[in-house]
Amino acid sequence: MNEIDTLKNKEDFDKLYGRSRSAASRCVVILYRKNGLSVSREAFIASKKVGNSVQRNRARRLMKEAFRTSDMPVPGGYDIAFIARNTIADAKCADVQRSIETALTRAGIAGRP
């Protein structure tokens, strides 16, 4: 994940929250929309519902690693926000990876190669 591939601007988040679609799985909810660019940009979010700061940071690290090691190809042109659910607190990386892959498949963004 490069610096370019990360959602950072408030305007981008406002667009994503305002005009996006969603898909859910056990550990993760994703919000996604087309961005008109050649690359996909990601954001990994854990709210206070997940737990204290240690648990939120662990949830973000788990989601980033699970997405990085996933073998599902994600096409360019999407803004995607991965939002941790409170069930991620006791999940392993493999569980989170399956959850991310399930959500991406339900969204129709990525499928098995």
N, C-alpha and C positions, 0 to 999 in steps of 0.2 A: 504494500500500500504506500503510494507516494504522497507527497505533500499536495499534489494536484488532485489526487483521488479522494480527498477528505472534504466533507461539508463543513464550512466554518462560518459563513456569513449569515447574519440574522435574516436577510432577505431570502436567502435560499431555504432556511428553515421555515420561514413564514409561508413560502410557496409550498413547501413539502407538507406542512401541517394543514394548510388551507385547501389545497387541491391535490389530494393524493388518494391512492387506494391502499388497502391494507390486507394482510394475510397473517394468520396466527398459527402457532404450534405450541407445544408444551412449555418451552422455556423462553420463546422469543416471539415478539410481534414485529412485523416489518411494515413500514410505510414506504411506498415507492411511487415515483412518477417519472415520466420522460423529461430529460433536461435539454435535449437538442444539441448536446456535445458529443464528441467521439469517445469520451471516456465515461465510465460510471463513477459516481462519487458516493462514498459511504460515510455514515456516522454511527457510532456505537453509544447508546444512551442507557443509563441505569438511574432510575429515580430513587427518591428516599424510601419508596415502598419496598425496595429490594432489601434495604438494611442500612447499617452504618457505613461509614466511608470505606472501611476495609472490604466489606462485602460488595459494595458498589464497584470499587476498583477491580476486585476479582472478577465480577460479572463482566465488566468491559474487557478485561484481559482474556477471559474465556471466549467471549464472542469474537474478538479480533483473531485469536489463534484458530478457532474453529472455522472461521471464514477463510483465513489464509491457507489452511491445510485442506480445505474442501476441494474435491476434484470436479465440482460442478462448474462449468464455464458460465460466467455471467457476461452477457453482451454489453457493449458500450451504450451510452446514451440514457442511463438511469441515475436518478438520485435515490438512494436507499438508506433508510434509517432503521437500524436494528435496535429494538427497545427490549430490555430485559424484563422478564416477568419475575415475580417473587419466587417462583419454583426453581429458578436458576441457582439459588443459594446453596443447595446440596447436590447439584449436578456435576458430573464429570465432563471433561472436554469432549469425549466421544458422544455423550448425550446431547450436548449443546450443538455439536456438528450435525447430528441427525435432525435436530430441531430446526436449525437454520436451513438445511437442505429441504426439509419438508415444507417450510414456509415459502422458500423460493420456488419450489415446484408448484405449490398451490397458487402462487401469484402468477405463474406462467412466465416468469422472468428467465428461469434456467431449468434445464432438465438434465437427465442423465446423458453423458456423452455416448 
